[in-house]
């Protein structure tokens, strides 16, 4: 799974970075939700999933 980073910029907004990806201008809640969704996407299918 690719490494992902969530951090607050100097402007007070949050950013999410991963290899080849930078998303800026987020609230903390949006950054955390984006990171969680990104991780789920890259984990692959859940055991028992069709």
Phi, psi and omega in degrees: 000137180294145175289142179228143182232137176239127180208163179264130177282171178297336180278001178091350177272167185252156180224154175235131177230148173208174181301118179078013183219132172221122177237122183237172175078028183258157168283165179301317182296318179293319179297316179294319179294318179298315181298318180296317179294319179299317179295316178299319180300322184269357176284336183092183183293148176288150176302134180087357179285145180293000000 
